[in-house]
Amino acid sequence: MHVVIIGNGVAGVTAARHLRKRNSHVRISIISGESEHHWARTALMYIYMGHMQFTDTKPYPDPFWKKNRIELVRGWVSLVETEAKTIRFEGGRTLSYDKLLLATGSRPNRFGWPGEELQRVSGMYSVQDLARLEAASPGLRHAAVIGGGLIGIELAEMLHSRGIRASMLVRESSYFSGVLPDEESQMVNEVILEQGIDLQLSTNLTEILDDGQGQACAIINDKGERIEVGFVGLCAGVSPNVAFLEGSGIEVSTGVVVDSQLRTNTVDVFAIGDCAEIREPGATRGKVTAVWYTGRMMGETVAENLLGGARDYNPGIWFNSAKFFDLEYQVYGEVPAATSKGEEESPASLLWMAPGGRQSVRIVHRNGAVIGFNLMGTRYRHRVCESWIQEQRSVEYVLKHLNDAQFDPEFSRRWTREIQQALEASA
């Protein structure tokens, strides 16, 4: 049996590794047009900032693939012919498969802005995006970052590390306000401004201007202001990378539609990772989940099903982590951007903020049972928080045992009792 995997990100590579663990005979091919070898996409910013070389971002040594008999195929796929079970590449090459796994990840959003196809305009997602930024960086003094999500703030930090001024256009009235509660969002606003970033809230991009030679030279925002820039980073979110599937017969909505076992509507075709859209997702998460750990979990699940299994994908309790410059962020479970003031059946929250406003702990609960944690500037132990949510522990129990979750001993010694007292008082 020949399994072809399109995409060499964490989802596709995890699937390949677990296929090989389960079956020593199956032929495995991984296709990628972006890079020859798998690399850690979350390390992209550190290459530009000089903390890492590209080779440092590769989790596996180059001989790993040959040793495990995983074929690496370089090329961009233009068409999937499902009836013939054939992949067609740009340039005309073809590759046949017995089973196909789509793990093509995401692509940066573009919304038809005038000038978005100019040179010195790029997303910040791929090796090619990084190369475009590097090419534009010599002599660059001012750049625009369009979007207020995690990729946007990473790009702003990258530019800041090289002394390049960044103007960050965020359509919301506060950074990441669709995800973060108001207090945490405001905390990040302050961190961004303290770094010298030109944070423009409630502001949209209208147009990217051409310098007459096909390169971006300025932007116009929806207030009519012109900002002279030498690079524009399009960081207004990502979407599943599925355009090449048009005409294949594979069902696509926002992403490739899959069932609980990660199967598409087409026989012997599966999809995982950022490009997969689960038909019936869990109640507290979206149909498409573009984070590292869910891609890895999908890869483990689909390996079994590619070999004839019937294992359901279970992502467990949601978690994520990030860094806003030097401000750490962790979230476990269900933490809506807005919570109620105690209405029955609706989530409510308890919040503690340290003096100075650079550390906070938010505990979200419903009907007295804890359902989520939001942490800024500190860390709690993943397994402890997850177990409390799974066991539906009461707010009273969690507050009493809060010290069990502390990860940072220095922080614990200073603030644990203050956190407990403050949260107990507001419970």
TORMAR-914017 format. One record per residue (C-alpha): x, y, z; residue number from 1; residue in three letters. Coordinates in steps of 0.1 Angstrom, whole numbers, plus 5000, padded with zeros to 4 digits. Each point is the difference from the previous one (the first is absolute). Example, Ala and Ser with C-alpha at 12.3 -4.5 7.8 and 13.67 -1.06 7.14 Angstrom:
BEGIN
REC  east  north    up  seq  type
REC  5123   4955  5078    1   ALA
REC  5014   5034  4993    2   SER
// end
This chain:
BEGIN
REC  east  north    up  seq  type
REC  5000   5000  5000    1   MET
REC  5012   5035  4991    2   HIS
REC  4990   5028  5023    3   VAL
REC  5006   5035  4986    4   VAL
REC  5000   5029  5024    5   ILE
REC  4997   5036  4987    6   ILE
REC  5017   5023  5025    7   GLY
REC  5030   4996  5022    8   ASN
REC  4989   5019  5031    9   GLY
REC  4995   4985  5034   10   VAL
REC  4967   4983  4990   11   ALA
REC  5013   4983  4969   12   GLY
REC  5033   4990  5015   13   VAL
REC  4984   4986  5032   14   THR
REC  4978   4979  4978   15   ALA
REC  5029   4987  4980   16   ALA
REC  5020   4991  5032   17   ARG
REC  4971   4982  5015   18   HIS
REC  4992   4982  4968   19   LEU
REC  5036   4987  4999   20   ARG
REC  4998   4990  5037   21   LYS
REC  4969   4980  4993   22   ARG
REC  5010   4984  4967   23   ASN
REC  5035   4994  4987   24   SER
REC  4988   4992  4964   25   HIS
REC  4978   5029  4990   26   VAL
REC  5015   5024  4975   27   ARG
REC  4998   5035  5012   28   ILE
REC  5006   5032  4980   29   SER
REC  4999   5035  5013   30   ILE
REC  4995   5029  4975   31   ILE
REC  5011   5036  5008   32   SER
REC  5005   5029  4977   33   GLY
REC  5011   5023  5028   34   GLU
REC  5031   4981  5014   35   SER
REC  5018   4967  4996   36   GLU
REC  4999   4992  5037   37   HIS
REC  4975   5004  5028   38   HIS
REC  5008   5030  5023   39   TRP
REC  4984   5016  5030   40   ALA
REC  4978   5028  4986   41   ARG
REC  4997   5016  5035   42   THR
REC  5037   5007  4998   43   ALA
REC  4997   5022  4969   44   LEU
REC  5004   5033  5020   45   MET
REC  5031   4988  5017   46   TYR
REC  5019   4994  4967   47   ILE
REC  4994   5036  4990   48   TYR
REC  5009   5013  5035   49   MET
REC  5033   4981  4999   50   GLY
REC  4993   4976  5028   51   HIS
REC  5000   4969  4978   52   MET
REC  5012   4988  4966   53   GLN
REC  4975   4983  4977   54   PHE
REC  5018   4967  5006   55   THR
REC  4993   5004  5038   56   ASP
REC  4963   4999  4993   57   THR
REC  5000   4965  4985   58   LYS
REC  4988   4975  5027   59   PRO
REC  5015   4971  4981   60   TYR
REC  5035   4996  4984   61   PRO
REC  5000   4998  4963   62   ASP
REC  5009   4962  4999   63   PRO
REC  4968   4993  5021   64   PHE
REC  4978   4998  4969   65   TRP
REC  5021   4975  4980   66   LYS
REC  5005   4979  5032   67   LYS
REC  4962   4998  5005   68   ASN
REC  4993   4996  4963   69   ARG
REC  4979   5031  4997   70   ILE
REC  5004   5014  4965   71   GLU
REC  5002   5038  4997   72   LEU
REC  4985   5015  4968   73   VAL
REC  5006   5036  4993   74   ARG
REC  4973   5018  4979   75   GLY
REC  4968   5019  5000   76   TRP
REC  4968   4981  4994   77   VAL
REC  4977   5015  4974   78   SER
REC  4973   4973  4998   79   LEU
REC  4987   4969  5018   80   VAL
REC  4983   4975  4977   81   GLU
REC  4981   4978  5024   82   THR
REC  4985   4976  4975   83   GLU
REC  5034   4991  4986   84   ALA
REC  5017   5004  5035   85   LYS
REC  5026   5023  4985   86   THR
REC  5017   5031  5012   87   ILE
REC  5009   5025  4973   88   ARG
REC  5028   5025  5006   89   PHE
REC  5007   5034  4985   90   GLU
REC  5021   4993  4970   91   GLY
REC  4982   4968  4991   92   GLY
REC  5015   4973  5022   93   ARG
REC  4976   4974  5016   94   THR
REC  5001   4977  5029   95   LEU
REC  4975   4972  5007   96   SER
REC  4987   4991  5035   97   TYR
REC  4979   4973  5017   98   ASP
REC  4990   5023  5028   99   LYS
REC  5004   5037  5002  100   LEU
REC  5005   5022  5030  101   LEU
REC  4995   5038  4997  102   LEU
REC  5020   5019  5025  103   ALA
REC  5005   5032  4981  104   THR
REC  4997   5025  5029  105   GLY
REC  4990   5036  4996  106   SER
REC  5007   5030  4979  107   ARG
REC  4999   5037  5010  108   PRO
REC  4967   5018  4994  109   ASN
REC  4998   5026  4972  110   ARG
REC  4968   5020  4997  111   PHE
REC  5005   5016  4966  112   GLY
REC  5018   5031  5013  113   TRP
REC  5012   5021  4971  114   PRO
REC  5038   4994  4997  115   GLY
REC  5001   4968  5020  116   GLU
REC  5018   4983  4971  117   GLU
REC  5029   5025  5000  118   LEU
REC  5035   4991  5008  119   GLN
REC  5010   5006  5036  120   ARG
REC  4966   4988  5011  121   VAL
REC  4998   4966  5017  122   SER
REC  4984   4978  5026  123   GLY
REC  5022   4986  5027  124   MET
REC  4993   4962  5000  125   TYR
REC  5025   4982  4977  126   SER
REC  5036   4998  4992  127   VAL
REC  4993   5020  4969  128   GLN
REC  4983   5027  5021  129   ASP
REC  5031   5002  5022  130   LEU
REC  5022   5003  4969  131   ALA
REC  4979   5029  4987  132   ARG
REC  5004   5018  5033  133   LEU
REC  5037   4994  5000  134   GLU
REC  5003   5014  4965  135   ALA
REC  4981   5032  5010  136   ALA
REC  5019   5005  5033  137   SER
REC  5032   5017  4989  138   PRO
REC  4995   5037  5005  139   GLY
REC  4964   4995  5011  140   LEU
REC  4989   5026  5025  141   ARG
REC  4963   4997  5003  142   HIS
REC  4976   4971  4994  143   ALA
REC  4962   4994  5003  144   ALA
REC  4985   4970  5017  145   VAL
REC  4964   4994  4991  146   ILE
REC  4981   4980  5026  147   GLY
REC  4999   4996  5037  148   GLY
REC  5004   4962  5006  149   GLY
REC  5029   4979  5011  150   LEU
REC  5018   5002  4967  151   ILE
REC  4997   5037  4999  152   GLY
REC  5016   5006  5033  153   ILE
REC  5028   4975  4992  154   GLU
REC  5008   5020  4968  155   LEU
REC  5000   5033  5020  156   ALA
REC  5025   4984  5025  157   GLU
REC  5021   4988  4971  158   MET
REC  5002   5034  4984  159   LEU
REC  5006   5017  5034  160   HIS
REC  5030   4976  5006  161   SER
REC  5017   5016  4970  162   ARG
REC  4991   5036  5009  163   GLY
REC  4974   5002  4973  164   ILE
REC  4970   5021  5010  165   ARG
REC  4966   4982  4997  166   ALA
REC  4966   5014  4995  167   SER
REC  4974   4974  5011  168   MET
REC  4965   5004  4986  169   LEU
REC  4974   4982  5021  170   VAL
REC  4963   5001  4990  171   ARG
REC  4988   4993  5035  172   GLU
REC  4998   5026  5027  173   SER
REC  5026   4981  5021  174   SER
REC  5026   4974  4991  175   TYR
REC  4988   4964  4996  176   PHE
REC  4967   5010  5015  177   SER
REC  4980   4973  4983  178   GLY
REC  5021   4975  5020  179   VAL
REC  5013   5017  5031  180   LEU
REC  4977   5014  5028  181   PRO
REC  5001   5038  5003  182   ASP
REC  5026   5002  5028  183   GLU
REC  5025   4977  4984  184   GLU
REC  4995   5017  4966  185   SER
REC  5008   5034  5015  186   GLN
REC  5030   4985  5017  187   MET
REC  5014   4990  4966  188   VAL
REC  4992   5034  4985  189   ASN
REC  5022   5016  5027  190   GLU
REC  5028   4975  4993  191   VAL
REC  4999   5007  4963  192   ILE
REC  5001   5038  5005  193   LEU
REC  5028   4998  5025  194   GLU
REC  5021   4983  4973  195   GLN
REC  4996   5030  4978  196   GLY
REC  4976   4984  4976  197   ILE
REC  4976   5023  4982  198   ASP
REC  4968   4982  5010  199   LEU
REC  4971   5013  4980  200   GLN
REC  4968   4985  5015  201   LEU
REC  4966   5001  4982  202   SER
REC  5019   5006  4968  203   THR
REC  4998   4981  4967  204   ASN
REC  5022   4998  4969  205   LEU
REC  4985   5017  4970  206   THR
REC  5027   4999  4974  207   GLU
REC  5037   4991  4994  208   ILE
REC  5017   5025  4978  209   LEU
REC  5024   4992  4971  210   ASP
REC  5034   5019  4997  211   ASP
REC  4998   4998  4963  212   GLY
REC  5023   4970  4998  213   GLN
REC  4975   4974  5013  214   GLY
REC  5011   5003  5036  215   GLN
REC  4980   5011  5031  216   ALA
REC  5010   5035  5011  217   CYS
REC  4971   5010  5023  218   ALA
REC  4966   4991  5013  219   ILE
REC  4967   5019  5004  220   ILE
REC  4978   4992  5030  221   ASN
REC  4963   5004  5003  222   ASP
REC  5005   5034  5017  223   LYS
REC  5015   5013  4968  224   GLY
REC  5036   5001  5015  225   GLU
REC  5030   4992  4978  226   ARG
REC  5028   4981  5018  227   ILE
REC  5034   4997  4981  228   GLU
REC  5012   4964  5004  229   VAL
REC  5025   4977  4982  230   GLY
REC  4983   4967  5008  231   PHE
REC  4964   4989  5008  232   VAL
REC  4994   4968  5020  233   GLY
REC  4965   4986  4994  234   LEU
REC  4992   4983  5033  235   CYS
REC  4962   5002  5001  236   ALA
REC  4996   4963  5008  237   GLY
REC  5003   4969  4979  238   VAL
REC  4977   4977  4981  239   SER
REC  5003   4963  4990  240   PRO
REC  5022   4994  4970  241   ASN
REC  4975   4982  4978  242   VAL
REC  4997   5019  4967  243   ALA
REC  5018   4973  4981  244   PHE
REC  4972   4975  5007  245   LEU
REC  4975   5018  4978  246   GLU
REC  4985   4974  4976  247   GLY
REC  5013   4971  5020  248   SER
REC  4966   4989  5014  249   GLY
REC  5014   5003  5035  250   ILE
REC  4975   5019  5021  251   GLU
REC  5013   5034  5011  252   VAL
REC  4982   5026  5021  253   SER
REC  5024   5023  5019  254   THR
REC  5024   4971  5001  255   GLY
REC  5000   4964  4988  256   VAL
REC  4969   4985  5017  257   VAL
REC  5007   4969  5021  258   VAL
REC  4981   4977  5023  259   ASP
REC  5011   4991  5036  260   SER
REC  5025   4975  4985  261   GLN
REC  5015   5026  4977  262   LEU
REC  4986   4985  4968  263   ARG
REC  4988   5022  4972  264   THR
REC  4970   4993  4978  265   ASN
REC  5023   4983  4975  266   THR
REC  5012   4964  5005  267   VAL
REC  5036   4996  5012  268   ASP
REC  5004   5038  5005  269   VAL
REC  5006   5014  5035  270   PHE
REC  5008   5035  5013  271   ALA
REC  5017   5013  5031  272   ILE
REC  5015   5031  5016  273   GLY
REC  4992   5037  4991  274   ASP
REC  4984   4990  4967  275   CYS
REC  4974   4976  5015  276   ALA
REC  4965   5011  5010  277   GLU
REC  4983   4976  5024  278   ILE
REC  4963   4996  4991  279   ARG
REC  4989   4998  5037  280   GLU
REC  5026   5017  5022  281   PRO
REC  4998   5002  5038  282   GLY
REC  4977   5025  5015  283   ALA
REC  5028   5024  5011  284   THR
REC  5022   5001  4969  285   ARG
REC  4997   5008  4963  286   GLY
REC  4999   4977  4971  287   LYS
REC  5035   5009  4989  288   VAL
REC  5027   5001  5027  289   THR
REC  5034   5014  4988  290   ALA
REC  5023   4992  5029  291   VAL
REC  5030   4977  5003  292   TRP
REC  4988   4975  5025  293   TYR
REC  4967   4991  4983  294   THR
REC  5019   4994  4968  295   GLY
REC  5023   4975  5018  296   ARG
REC  4970   4983  5016  297   MET
REC  4982   4997  4967  298   MET
REC  5032   4985  4985  299   GLY
REC  5001   4973  5026  300   GLU
REC  4962   4992  4995  301   THR
REC  5000   4999  4963  302   VAL
REC  5030   4977  4998  303   ALA
REC  4979   4973  5016  304   GLU
REC  4971   5007  4977  305   ASN
REC  5021   5000  4968  306   LEU
REC  5009   4964  5009  307   LEU
REC  4964   4989  5004  308   GLY
REC  4991   5012  5035  309   GLY
REC  4970   5019  5011  310   ALA
REC  5013   5023  5027  311   ARG
REC  4982   5032  5008  312   ASP
REC  5020   5032  5003  313   TYR
REC  4997   5014  5035  314   ASN
REC  5019   5033  5006  315   PRO
REC  4993   5000  5037  316   GLY
REC  4999   5033  5019  317   ILE
REC  5011   5031  4981  318   TRP
REC  5033   5016  5008  319   PHE
REC  5023   5025  4984  320   ASN
REC  5030   5021  5009  321   SER
REC  5017   5031  4985  322   ALA
REC  5023   5029  5008  323   LYS
REC  4992   5037  4995  324   PHE
REC  5036   5013  5000  325   PHE
REC  5011   4990  5035  326   ASP
REC  4964   4994  5013  327   LEU
REC  4992   4963  5002  328   GLU
REC  4964   4988  4994  329   TYR
REC  4984   4966  5007  330   GLN
REC  4964   4989  4996  331   VAL
REC  4984   4968  5011  332   TYR
REC  4964   4989  4993  333   GLY
REC  4972   5024  4993  334   GLU
REC  5008   5037  5004  335   VAL
REC  4976   5023  4980  336   PRO
REC  5010   5035  4993  337   ALA
REC  4969   5012  5020  338   ALA
REC  4985   4983  5030  339   THR
REC  4968   5006  5018  340   SER
REC  4994   5016  5034  341   LYS
REC  4986   4968  5014  342   GLY
REC  4970   4992  4978  343   GLU
REC  4991   4963  5003  344   GLU
REC  5015   4976  4975  345   GLU
REC  5024   5027  4987  346   SER
REC  5037   5001  5006  347   PRO
REC  5012   5024  5027  348   ALA
REC  5035   5007  5011  349   SER
REC  5022   5010  5029  350   LEU
REC  5030   5023  4992  351   LEU
REC  5031   5009  5019  352   TRP
REC  5025   5025  4987  353   MET
REC  5034   5008  5016  354   ALA
REC  5008   5036  5009  355   PRO
REC  5015   5015  4969  356   GLY
REC  4978   4980  4977  357   GLY
REC  5025   4975  4985  358   ARG
REC  4987   4968  5016  359   GLN
REC  4965   4987  5002  360   SER
REC  4981   4968  5008  361   VAL
REC  4964   4995  4987  362   ARG
REC  4980   4970  5010  363   ILE
REC  4968   4994  4979  364   VAL
REC  4971   4980  5015  365   HIS
REC  4965   4989  4991  366   ARG
REC  4975   4990  5027  367   ASN
REC  5028   4999  5025  368   GLY
REC  5023   4976  4980  369   ALA
REC  5033   5013  4986  370   VAL
REC  5001   4999  4962  371   ILE
REC  5030   5021  4991  372   GLY
REC  5032   5019  5010  373   PHE
REC  5015   5031  4984  374   ASN
REC  5035   5008  5011  375   LEU
REC  5022   5031  4992  376   MET
REC  5035   5004  5012  377   GLY
REC  5001   4967  5019  378   THR
REC  4996   4963  4994  379   ARG
REC  4978   4973  5015  380   TYR
REC  5006   4963  4995  381   ARG
REC  4982   4986  4970  382   HIS
REC  4991   4966  5015  383   ARG
REC  4987   5015  5032  384   VAL
REC  4977   5026  4982  385   CYS
REC  4988   4973  4975  386   GLU
REC  4992   4975  5028  387   SER
REC  4980   5027  5019  388   TRP
REC  4980   5008  4969  389   ILE
REC  4994   4963  4991  390   GLN
REC  4990   4992  5036  391   GLU
REC  4976   5030  5001  392   GLN
REC  5016   5012  5032  393   ARG
REC  4982   5028  5018  394   SER
REC  5013   5035  5002  395   VAL
REC  5005   4995  5038  396   GLU
REC  5021   4969  4995  397   TYR
REC  5022   5017  4974  398   VAL
REC  5006   5030  5021  399   LEU
REC  5009   4979  5030  400   LYS
REC  5025   4979  4979  401   HIS
REC  5013   5028  4978  402   LEU
REC  5035   4996  5011  403   ASN
REC  5000   4965  4984  404   ASP
REC  4999   5017  4966  405   ALA
REC  5028   5024  5005  406   GLN
REC  5028   4995  4975  407   PHE
REC  5024   5029  5009  408   ASP
REC  5013   4996  5036  409   PRO
REC  5010   5036  5003  410   GLU
REC  4966   5012  4988  411   PHE
REC  4984   4975  5024  412   SER
REC  5018   5013  5031  413   ARG
REC  4990   5035  4993  414   ARG
REC  4965   4999  4988  415   TRP
REC  4982   4967  5007  416   THR
REC  4983   5012  5032  417   ARG
REC  4991   5034  4985  418   GLU
REC  4984   4983  4970  419   ILE
REC  4980   4976  5022  420   GLN
REC  4988   5028  5023  421   GLN
REC  4990   5023  4971  422   ALA
REC  4982   4973  4981  423   LEU
REC  4982   4987  5030  424   GLU
REC  4989   5035  5008  425   ALA
REC  4985   5004  4965  426   SER
REC  4985   4965  4998  427   ALA
// end
